[in-house]
Amino acid sequence: MALITKAIKGTQDILPEISGRRRFVENTLFDIAGKFGFREIRTPVFEHTELFQRGVGGTTDVVQKEMYTFDDKGGRSITLRPEGTAGAVRAFLEHGLFNEALPQKFFYHVNCYRYEKPQAGRWREFDQFGVEVLGTASPAADAEVISLANEIFAFFGVEGLELQLNSIGCKECRQKYSQALKEYFSAKKDELCETCRDRLDRNPMRILDCKSPICSAIAADAPVMLDYLCDDCREHFESVKKLLEAMNIEYTVNPKIVRGLDYYTRTVFEFVSKSIGAQGTVCGGGRYDGLVEELGGQHTPSLGFGLGIGRLLLLLESQGIEIPDDSGCDIYIAPMGEKALVEAVRLTSDLRSEGISAQTDIVGRSVKAQMKYADKTGARYTCVIGDDELSAGVYKVKNMADGGTFEIPAADFAETFSDVMIKEQTKLLGEQLGLGEDLGDIDLSALLKG
């Protein structure tokens, strides 16, 4: 077989064997964000280029080197979304959400596009989970956003993850810091890469984020922002640290963190792992108190973070953390003959109405072939129906894990099997809670039905 083309470099196909686990991770992120009071927002995959030039920043690598930008048929400059924040803020302004109760708390799951060298966990097309909080200057908001990210990693049982924290100040104190950086790097201008020489006059803080080994070595001894914070920014940073300590969230102050986008102010943070190679940042974010104003709105202090789904999955895999596959088959009904096929179709329809994942033969295979197929689908239970079973009105169900069997009357098969599944989930949950099979008076019906 000769394919006429293959997937474009830097993109990937998410195959069914993987997508079920990804969906479990995505749904978990949505659930955790919901518990923190965040609501989902969805924005277009492409925007006017100006949004990212103004929002992300003209001196960033993203804008200078990585954006997928083109002119549409109307001659307008359009860019595929390189990150999620700018679009969310644009929607906040365009739809007047600043008139609603503040803060507005969003979460999203978006595909993003950046033209950069593909490497482990980094793709040119990638999906990102993010949260945004618009309309609060309180350090308590910083702590809450960081605690949300921390909750995600705690849920999955990630180990060896370090929260690194910094403050890059406000517009006023950063002016003094920028001058100090300019003086420092000017003495080494000839050693800097061409991009950083251009940054020297426009935004010297961007040099600190350069990936060039030479520029990184020069930046290692550069002045640090923490020494230039104004009193308000220093007080804000101290409050954030105090609140994190109150929640028992460990952190390390890393004065080298500046983040890669120009809109950040004050608190910036990264969750870093050594389990996934040199590019170990799994989640990063911080404040962007001037972004809403930059995009045409009133001053609205805000903050958020972005978490790459691919990076998270790579981290979980590297630590041997198993992710449930929520696309598995609960029961496979194997019919023998035309009459049995009609009954199998009826049963699978009834089971699906009860919220059960059920399959039956739609090919015309032998029972032996059906059992092989059921095994490949990961079916947890199987049920073979032939003339004898139809006459008796009782069907035997087999547990594929331990080989045990039990019988269910045909008349109430779907409802009875649904009860079996709920009892199985109850037992599993009891074990997870350390209660064995006895959950006492805990009412789990709503949870399990959901």
Secondary structure, DSSP 8 states (H G I E B T S, - for coil): ---S----TT-----HHHHHHHHHHHHHHHHHHHHTT-EE----SEEEHHHHHHHT-TTSHIIIII--EEE-TTS-EEEE-S-SHHHHHHHHHHTTGGGSSSSEEEEEEEEEE--S--BTTB-SEEEEEEEEEES---HHHHHHHHHHHHHHHHHHT--SEEEEEEE---HHHHHHHHHHHHHHHHTTGGGS-HHHHHHHHH-GGGGGG---HHHHHHHTTS--GGGG--HHHHHHHHHHHHHHHHTT---EE-TT---SSTT-EEEEEEEEESTT-S--EEEEEEE-TTHHHHTTS----EEEEEEEHHHHHHHHHHTT-----TT--SEEEEE-SHHHHHHHHHHHHHHHHTT--EEE-SS---HHHHHHHHHHTT-SEEEEE-HHHHHHTEEEEEETTT--EEEEEGGGHHHHHHHHHHHHHHHHHHHHTT-TT--TT---HHHHH-
